[in-house]
Structures are given as C-alpha cells and as structure tokens.
Amino acid sequence: MRNIIEIITTGEEILSGITQDTNFSWLCDSIYNYGLKVNYHQCVGDNLEHLINSLELASSRSNIVIFTGGLGPTDDDLTRLAASKFFNAKLIQNKKIEEKIKNIFKKRKRKYSNINRRQSFFPEGSKIIDNPFGTADGFLIKKKNTSFYFFPGVPKELKIMIEKSLFKNFYKLIKSSKNFMKSEMLKVYGLPESEVAEMINGISSANTELGYRPSNFEIHLRLTSFGNTSKDAASESKRFKSRIEKRLKNFIFSDQDETLAEVVFKKLLSNKMSISFAESCTGGMISNTLTDIPGSSQVYGLGINTYSNIAKNKILNVPFKLINKYGAVSREVVKSMVKNLISLSGSDVGVAISGVAGPGGGTKDKPVGTVFVAYMINNKVITRKYFLTGARKTVKLRTTLEVFDFLRKNL
C-alpha cells in the first residue's frame, strides 16, 4: 500500500496573504528527499468547525497527516480543541509539560499566566512530541490506520520537531509498505510545454508518474517511479527516462539540479576554455548569470557593456561606417564586435550581442525583440538572429538563455 501523505496548515494570516506558508514548501521538499511525496494539502482558517472538517477529510483519504499551527496559548489557537473533538478524547493536563513551560518563562524573565497553562493540555491517548525551543509541544495520535502529527507553526520549532519524530519513522514506513520511490528531473529548453507533451505523447507506465513544470522558459519534467524495492524503483525510472530522452534528445539540457549557465560553465571548465562577452541590449545580464556561479573566475575572461555606438567604436573598434550602413543591431556589427572582443580579451570563446529590447526603438525591419548574436569558437564566427517576444526584461532574459543554450550545444 502506498503511503498517502496530507498536510494541513492553519492560520488566518496565511489565508489573508500576510504570511507566506514556507513550512509547506519545506515539508514537501524534505518529504520528497525521503523518497515519498505529499498527496494532499489543506489550508484552513482559525475556525473550529472548519478545522474538525479538515481532519475528517484527511482521515478519509490519507494515512499520514501533518498538521501545523494553532498550538499557541491564545483564543484563536484552536488546534488542540479541534483534535480533542475529532478524536473524541478529553484534553488532559500534563504536569511535567507545565513545569517545563514555567521554567522557560523563568529563564526568559517573563510572567507565567493561566493563558500559557493551555499549552500543557493534550488529547487523551496522544504521544507528546518535545519542542526543544519553545512552549508549544506537539503530539501524535492515531485513528484506525492514520497517524496524525500535530506541530507548532514556528518554522524553527517545526523543523527540529519533525526531524526528531516523523522523519525518523519514514524509512520504516517505506520498508513496511514495500513502496519505494525514485525521483528524476529532466530539464528541457527550446520547446513550449505543449510541444514537449506532443513529442512524448504515448509514453506512460502504471509505475511512473510524469509531471510538467514551466520555469523561466524551461520545461522541467518530474519523473516519479515506484517499486517494491529501491532497485525496482530505480530500474523503472531508468526505463521511463530513457524513453523520454530518445524523443526529446538534445532539447534536454540536464538531468541534474543545475541551470543552463552551470552546464556551460562545466563544459568550459572541462575543455579548459575561457569566455568573454560584449553585451549591448542585455546590459550585463549574461556576464552576471555566469559569474553568479562559484568558481566562474576559472573560465570568465572579460565582460563589457558596449551599449552605445560610441562604446562599440571606442572600446571594440567597430567602424562607424559599419554601424551607419547596417545599424547597431545587425549581423555585420556583432561579427565585428566579437572579433575585436577576442583580440582584446585573448579568450578562447567570445560572444557579442546587440538587439532591440523595447518597448521603443523597433522598426519595420527590426521590430522589438530582434537580437543578433555572434559567437566565436575555435576561430570560427557563427551568427544567429533571434525574434523574441515579451516585455523588456523578458527579451533580456530570453536572450541570455538562448546564448547559454547555443554554447552548451556547440562547445
């Protein structure tokens, strides 16, 4: 049987948008790293009836329920009361926990009151989960085949408590359920989501789930394979992944958690090559993207922003006659830029860019989104013309991605 995991987060501040639910994203990522996945998520306000209903719904479909928030001492902290009513279990005071809370207040030189006493009450039959940092201890309680874990919403407290309780049981859960999982990511560039879906249409398996996630003009394919053993799950994943790779071929730029720029950086490093950039419409974005990578100094030579025609002439010796004849945004100008860039930098690879990022500056022949790029690799100059749609920042970003995509295919 597969483990069905559900997360319930509570708090009006989350539903109102005042507070971001960072606990949920951290939990999902951490659970995935254990070879499991979250199947359901509920976010509920501070309403007793709604909280009880959320537990009722989770109980009907999940066997692991993680509830976060609402364990404080104030009137809007209703989690323990909701749990008491749902499980039909009286709230019983734990004197040791009250003593612990009193000691925390004493250390913090704060006054202890009856309001804080509420945090020492737990549903009868529950197992207390220690909070090493605060006054809101959690608890575990089971109903039929479902385990309910209740934690405070404070991220620092939640994380350590989950790691010491729930996560300790995960491997045991996987082994007993014979439900091992292998997760893979394939990163695709150069195709829209619909075209990716069309190209891999018909590839399916009862033991592998496939998910799509567009991200900054990339398409990330998440493959989640299941098996009775870890070896079975890995074998299933390998077979499914191979079928996808045969269809998408060079549109897949990585199966690791890395960017296009990082792929290019590794190729430059492996080939012992240096690279320089002469940018215009991208305003240094390409250089910035590469130099964000630790160790980039091993491959990065020179980066210059020759934005104006004067800069192109003064720094890169592009003749004004060439600029006046063909325009700054032209194949001829970027070829001249890249040749002189290599002479100036002494790098093995050079890239020169000039374009119309918009919103103004476009013409009938060269509308907004027109970009020329010249690449000089192994003393050979290759030029490319791109037509990119979108706002100014989008044109800059897409140009940056196109440059790194070309480089990773041609280095």
C-alpha positions as CSV (number, residue, x, y, z in Angstrom):
1,M,0.0,0.0,0.0
2,R,1.3,3.5,-0.9
3,N,1.7,6.0,1.9
4,I,-0.8,8.8,1.3
5,I,0.5,12.0,3.0
6,E,-1.5,15.1,3.7
7,I,-0.5,18.4,5.1
8,I,-2.9,20.7,6.9
9,T,-1.7,24.2,7.6
10,T,-3.8,26.6,9.7
11,G,-3.9,30.4,10.3
12,E,-5.8,33.4,9.1
13,E,-2.5,35.1,8.4
14,I,-1.7,32.5,5.7
15,L,-5.2,32.7,4.1
16,S,-5.0,36.5,4.0
17,G,-1.7,36.5,2.3
18,I,0.1,38.3,5.2
19,T,2.3,35.3,5.9
20,Q,3.8,33.0,3.3
21,D,3.4,29.3,4.1
22,T,7.1,28.4,3.9
23,N,6.5,25.4,6.2
24,F,4.6,23.7,3.4
25,S,7.2,24.1,0.7
26,W,10.0,23.0,3.2
27,L,7.9,19.9,4.1
28,C,7.2,18.9,0.5
29,D,10.8,19.2,-0.4
30,S,12.0,17.3,2.6
31,I,9.5,14.5,2.2
32,Y,10.4,14.2,-1.4
33,N,14.0,13.7,-0.5
34,Y,13.0,10.8,1.7
35,G,11.5,9.1,-1.4
36,L,7.9,10.0,-0.6
37,K,5.5,12.6,-1.8
38,V,2.8,14.8,-0.5
39,N,-0.6,13.9,-2.0
40,Y,-2.9,16.5,-0.5
41,H,-2.8,19.9,1.1
42,Q,-5.4,21.9,3.0
43,C,-5.1,25.4,4.3
44,V,-7.7,26.2,7.0
45,G,-8.5,29.4,8.9
46,D,-9.0,29.7,12.7
47,N,-12.5,28.2,12.8
48,L,-13.2,25.2,15.0
49,E,-15.8,23.6,12.7
50,H,-13.5,24.0,9.7
51,L,-10.6,22.5,11.5
52,I,-12.6,19.5,12.6
53,N,-13.8,19.1,9.0
54,S,-10.3,19.2,7.6
55,L,-9.3,16.4,10.0
56,E,-12.4,14.4,8.9
57,L,-11.5,14.8,5.2
58,A,-7.8,13.9,5.8
59,S,-8.8,10.8,7.7
60,S,-10.9,9.6,4.8
61,R,-8.1,9.5,2.3
62,S,-4.6,9.7,4.0
63,N,-2.6,7.5,6.3
64,I,-0.1,10.2,7.4
65,V,-1.5,13.6,8.3
66,I,0.8,16.5,9.3
67,F,-1.0,19.4,10.9
68,T,0.9,22.7,11.5
69,G,-0.1,25.7,13.5
70,G,-2.6,26.7,16.2
71,L,-0.8,25.3,19.3
72,G,-0.3,28.6,20.9
73,P,-2.0,29.9,24.1
74,T,-4.4,32.4,22.6
75,D,-8.1,32.1,21.8
76,D,-7.5,31.7,18.1
77,D,-5.2,28.7,18.7
78,L,-7.8,26.0,18.2
79,T,-5.8,23.0,17.1
80,R,-5.8,21.1,20.3
81,L,-9.5,21.7,20.9
82,A,-10.3,20.6,17.3
83,A,-8.2,17.4,17.8
84,S,-10.0,16.7,21.1
85,K,-13.4,16.9,19.5
86,F,-12.4,15.0,16.3
87,F,-10.8,12.1,18.2
88,N,-13.4,12.3,21.0
89,A,-10.6,12.5,23.5
90,K,-10.6,14.7,26.6
91,L,-7.9,17.3,27.0
92,I,-5.7,16.1,29.9
93,Q,-3.1,18.3,31.5
94,N,0.5,17.1,31.6
95,K,2.1,18.5,34.8
96,K,5.6,17.8,33.5
97,I,5.0,19.9,30.4
98,E,3.5,22.7,32.5
99,E,6.6,22.7,34.7
100,K,8.7,22.9,31.5
101,I,6.8,25.9,30.3
102,K,7.1,27.6,33.7
103,N,10.9,27.1,33.5
104,I,11.1,28.6,30.0
105,F,9.2,31.7,31.3
106,K,11.5,31.9,34.3
107,K,14.6,31.8,32.1
108,R,13.2,34.4,29.8
109,K,12.2,36.5,32.8
110,R,8.6,36.6,31.8
111,K,5.4,36.2,33.9
112,Y,3.6,32.8,33.6
113,S,-0.2,33.0,33.5
114,N,-3.2,30.8,33.1
115,I,-3.3,31.5,29.4
116,N,0.0,29.8,29.0
117,R,-1.3,26.8,31.0
118,R,-3.4,25.8,28.0
119,Q,-0.3,24.6,26.2
120,S,0.1,21.8,28.8
121,F,-3.1,20.1,27.8
122,F,-3.2,17.3,25.2
123,P,-5.8,14.9,23.9
124,E,-6.1,11.7,26.0
125,G,-4.1,8.9,24.5
126,S,-1.7,11.1,22.4
127,K,2.0,10.9,22.5
128,I,3.8,14.2,23.2
129,I,6.4,15.5,20.7
130,D,9.0,17.6,22.5
131,N,9.7,21.1,21.4
132,P,13.3,21.9,22.4
133,F,13.0,25.6,21.5
134,G,9.5,26.8,22.7
135,T,6.4,26.2,24.8
136,A,4.3,24.6,22.1
137,D,4.9,20.9,22.3
138,G,3.3,18.8,19.6
139,F,1.6,15.4,19.8
140,L,1.0,12.3,17.8
141,I,-2.4,10.4,17.9
142,K,-3.6,7.6,15.7
143,K,-7.1,6.8,14.4
144,K,-7.6,3.4,12.6
145,N,-4.8,3.3,10.0
146,T,-4.0,7.0,10.1
147,S,-1.2,8.7,12.1
148,F,-1.9,12.4,12.9
149,Y,1.1,14.6,13.7
150,F,0.5,18.0,15.3
151,F,3.2,20.6,15.3
152,P,3.5,24.4,16.0
153,G,3.8,26.8,13.1
154,V,7.0,28.5,14.1
155,P,9.5,27.2,11.3
156,K,12.5,26.8,13.6
157,E,10.5,24.7,16.1
158,L,8.5,22.8,13.4
159,K,11.7,21.6,11.6
160,I,13.6,20.2,14.5
161,M,10.5,18.5,15.9
162,I,9.6,16.9,12.6
163,E,13.2,15.7,12.1
164,K,13.2,14.1,15.5
165,S,9.8,12.4,15.2
166,L,8.1,12.0,11.9
167,F,11.2,11.7,9.7
168,K,12.7,9.1,12.0
169,N,9.8,6.8,11.0
170,F,9.9,7.4,7.3
171,Y,12.3,4.6,6.2
172,K,10.4,2.1,8.4
173,L,7.2,3.2,6.7
174,I,8.6,2.8,3.2
175,K,10.1,-0.6,4.0
176,S,6.9,-1.9,5.6
177,S,4.7,-0.7,2.8
178,K,7.1,-2.0,0.1
179,N,6.6,1.3,-1.6
180,F,10.0,2.7,-2.7
181,M,10.2,5.7,-4.9
182,K,12.8,7.1,-7.3
183,S,12.6,10.7,-8.5
184,E,14.3,12.1,-11.6
185,M,14.2,15.6,-13.1
186,L,14.7,16.3,-16.8
187,K,15.2,19.9,-17.8
188,V,14.2,21.0,-21.3
189,Y,14.9,24.2,-23.2
190,G,13.9,25.3,-26.6
191,L,10.3,23.9,-26.7
192,P,7.0,25.1,-25.4
193,E,5.2,22.9,-22.9
194,S,2.6,21.8,-25.5
195,E,5.2,20.7,-27.9
196,V,7.1,18.7,-25.2
197,A,3.8,17.0,-24.4
198,E,3.2,16.2,-28.0
199,M,6.7,14.8,-28.6
200,I,6.4,12.4,-25.6
201,N,2.8,11.6,-26.1
202,G,2.1,7.8,-25.6
203,I,4.9,7.3,-23.1
204,S,3.3,6.0,-20.0
205,S,3.7,3.5,-17.2
206,A,1.5,2.3,-14.3
207,N,4.5,2.6,-12.1
208,T,5.7,6.1,-13.1
209,E,4.1,9.5,-12.7
210,L,5.1,12.3,-15.0
211,G,4.7,16.0,-14.1
212,Y,5.3,19.2,-16.1
213,R,6.6,22.5,-14.6
214,P,7.3,25.5,-16.8
215,S,10.1,27.6,-15.2
216,N,11.5,30.8,-16.9
217,F,11.1,29.4,-20.5
218,E,12.4,26.0,-19.4
219,I,10.2,22.9,-19.0
220,H,11.0,20.7,-16.0
221,L,9.8,17.1,-16.3
222,R,9.5,15.3,-12.9
223,L,9.6,11.5,-13.2
224,T,8.4,9.7,-10.1
225,S,8.8,5.9,-10.3
226,F,7.6,3.3,-7.7
227,G,8.7,-0.3,-6.9
228,N,8.6,-2.9,-4.3
229,T,12.3,-2.4,-3.7
230,S,14.6,0.5,-4.2
231,K,16.2,-1.4,-7.1
232,D,12.9,-2.0,-8.7
233,A,12.0,1.7,-8.5
234,A,15.5,2.7,-9.9
235,S,15.1,0.3,-12.8
236,E,11.6,1.5,-13.6
237,S,12.9,5.1,-13.6
238,K,15.8,4.3,-15.8
239,R,13.5,2.7,-18.4
240,F,11.0,5.5,-18.4
241,K,13.7,8.2,-18.5
242,S,15.4,6.5,-21.5
243,R,12.1,6.6,-23.5
244,I,11.8,10.3,-22.9
245,E,15.4,11.0,-23.8
246,K,15.0,9.2,-27.1
247,R,12.2,11.5,-28.0
248,L,13.4,14.9,-26.8
249,K,17.1,14.3,-27.5
250,N,19.2,17.5,-27.4
251,F,16.4,19.6,-26.1
252,I,17.2,18.1,-22.7
253,F,20.0,20.1,-21.2
254,S,20.3,18.3,-17.8
255,D,19.0,15.7,-15.5
256,Q,20.6,17.4,-12.5
257,D,19.6,20.4,-10.3
258,E,21.5,22.8,-12.5
259,T,20.9,25.8,-14.8
260,L,21.8,26.2,-18.4
261,A,24.7,28.5,-17.3
262,E,26.0,25.9,-15.0
263,V,26.0,23.3,-17.8
264,V,28.0,25.8,-19.9
265,F,30.4,26.5,-17.0
266,K,31.1,22.8,-16.6
267,K,31.8,22.4,-20.3
268,L,34.2,25.4,-20.4
269,L,36.0,24.0,-17.3
270,S,36.2,20.5,-18.7
271,N,37.6,21.9,-22.1
272,K,39.9,24.3,-20.3
273,M,38.4,27.2,-22.2
274,S,37.9,30.8,-21.2
275,I,35.0,33.0,-22.4
276,S,34.3,36.7,-22.8
277,F,31.1,38.7,-23.5
278,A,30.4,42.0,-25.2
279,E,26.9,42.9,-24.4
280,S,24.5,45.6,-25.5
281,C,20.8,45.0,-25.1
282,T,21.3,42.5,-22.3
283,G,23.2,45.1,-20.2
284,G,25.5,42.6,-18.5
285,M,22.9,40.0,-17.7
286,I,24.8,37.2,-19.4
287,S,28.0,38.0,-17.6
288,N,26.2,38.3,-14.3
289,T,24.5,34.9,-14.8
290,L,27.8,33.2,-15.4
291,T,29.6,35.0,-12.6
292,D,26.9,34.0,-10.1
293,I,28.4,30.5,-10.3
294,P,31.1,29.8,-7.7
295,G,34.4,29.2,-9.4
296,S,33.5,31.1,-12.6
297,S,36.7,33.0,-12.4
298,Q,38.4,29.9,-13.8
299,V,36.6,30.4,-17.1
300,Y,35.5,34.0,-17.2
301,G,37.8,36.4,-19.1
302,L,36.2,39.7,-19.8
303,G,32.8,41.3,-19.7
304,I,32.0,44.7,-21.3
305,N,28.8,46.6,-21.8
306,T,29.2,48.4,-25.2
307,Y,25.7,49.8,-25.0
308,S,26.1,53.0,-27.1
309,N,27.5,53.2,-30.6
310,I,30.4,55.3,-29.2
311,A,31.3,52.5,-26.8
312,K,31.2,50.0,-29.7
313,N,33.6,52.2,-31.6
314,K,35.9,53.3,-28.8
315,I,36.2,50.0,-27.0
316,L,35.7,47.4,-29.7
317,N,36.9,49.4,-32.7
318,V,33.6,48.8,-34.6
319,P,33.8,51.3,-37.5
320,F,31.1,54.0,-37.5
321,K,30.8,53.4,-41.3
322,L,29.7,49.8,-40.5
323,I,27.2,51.0,-37.8
324,N,25.8,53.7,-40.1
325,K,25.4,51.3,-43.0
326,Y,23.9,48.3,-41.3
327,G,22.7,49.7,-37.9
328,A,24.0,48.8,-34.5
329,V,21.5,45.9,-34.4
330,S,22.9,43.8,-37.3
331,R,24.8,40.7,-38.2
332,E,27.7,42.7,-39.5
333,V,28.2,44.8,-36.3
334,V,28.1,41.8,-33.9
335,K,30.6,40.0,-36.1
336,S,33.0,43.0,-35.8
337,M,32.3,43.2,-32.1
338,V,33.1,39.5,-31.4
339,K,36.3,39.6,-33.5
340,N,37.7,42.6,-31.6
341,L,36.5,41.2,-28.3
342,I,38.6,38.1,-28.8
343,S,41.6,40.3,-29.7
344,L,41.1,42.4,-26.6
345,S,40.4,39.6,-24.2
346,G,42.5,36.7,-25.5
347,S,39.7,34.3,-24.6
348,D,39.0,31.0,-26.4
349,V,35.3,31.8,-26.8
350,G,33.7,35.2,-27.5
351,V,30.0,36.2,-27.6
352,A,28.7,39.6,-28.8
353,I,25.1,40.7,-28.5
354,S,23.1,43.6,-29.9
355,G,19.3,43.9,-30.1
356,V,16.2,45.9,-29.5
357,A,14.8,45.1,-26.0
358,G,12.0,47.6,-26.3
359,P,9.5,48.9,-25.6
360,G,10.7,51.6,-28.1
361,G,13.4,51.5,-30.7
362,G,11.9,49.0,-33.1
363,T,11.4,49.4,-36.8
364,K,9.5,47.6,-39.5
365,D,12.7,45.7,-40.5
366,K,13.9,45.3,-36.9
367,P,10.9,45.2,-34.5
368,V,11.2,45.0,-30.8
369,G,12.7,41.6,-29.8
370,T,15.1,41.4,-32.7
371,V,18.5,40.3,-31.4
372,F,21.7,39.5,-33.2
373,V,24.4,37.3,-31.5
374,A,27.9,36.5,-32.8
375,Y,29.8,33.5,-31.4
376,M,33.5,33.0,-31.9
377,I,34.5,29.4,-31.1
378,N,37.8,27.9,-32.3
379,N,38.5,30.9,-34.5
380,K,35.2,30.5,-36.3
381,V,32.4,33.1,-36.2
382,I,28.8,32.0,-36.2
383,T,25.9,34.5,-36.1
384,R,22.3,34.0,-35.1
385,K,19.3,36.2,-35.4
386,Y,16.5,35.8,-32.8
387,F,13.0,37.2,-32.7
388,L,11.9,37.2,-29.1
389,T,8.5,38.3,-27.8
390,G,7.7,39.9,-24.4
391,A,8.5,42.9,-22.3
392,R,12.0,44.4,-22.0
393,K,13.1,42.2,-19.1
394,T,11.7,39.1,-20.9
395,V,13.7,39.9,-24.0
396,K,16.9,40.3,-22.0
397,L,16.2,37.0,-20.1
398,R,15.4,35.0,-23.2
399,T,18.5,36.3,-25.0
400,T,20.6,35.2,-22.0
401,L,19.0,31.7,-22.1
402,E,19.4,31.5,-25.9
403,V,23.1,32.3,-25.6
404,F,23.8,29.7,-23.0
405,D,21.7,27.1,-24.9
406,F,23.8,27.7,-28.1
407,L,27.0,27.5,-26.1
408,R,26.1,24.2,-24.4
409,K,25.3,22.6,-27.8
410,N,28.4,23.9,-29.6
411,L,31.3,23.9,-27.1
